[in-house]
């Protein structure tokens, strides 16, 4: 049985592979791709993966992800791989990695945290306690962060 190509190759842009199955819509929202874009976006969801069982893949034509976007992507899909495509070939691979601390990536989800107080502006600092399973705490108030709520509070 031959393997069928599900999505065509792109000339220039970004391929985000190894997104956890069902997580592609969060990535699309985080990248602001759910609005009126003129460039094509290819989305493959829930396909077999030898590494993770199932995965999602996104191809975005004519756009390369910034480092800030890669940092935010690490919260949603910490094992994702990102390839920058130029002239139908992989020009570079970019790292998606969680550091020890996430600075100005997302807001603390606790409504009384000092980072929410606009009179005392503070950087939004979240400490990564554990990568697998992902556990993140606010550096200021120490509260554990609900990951679904945190995704909604991405900066």
Buried (B, 14 or more C-beta within 10 A) or exposed (E): EEEEEEEEEBEBBBBBBBBBBEBBBBBBBBBEBEEEBEEEBBBBBEEEBEEEEEBBBBBBBEBBBEEEBBBBBBBBBBBBBBBBBEEEEEEEEBEBEBEEEBEEBBBBBBEEBBBBEEEEEEEBBBBBEEBEEBEBBBBBBEBEBEBEEBBBBBE
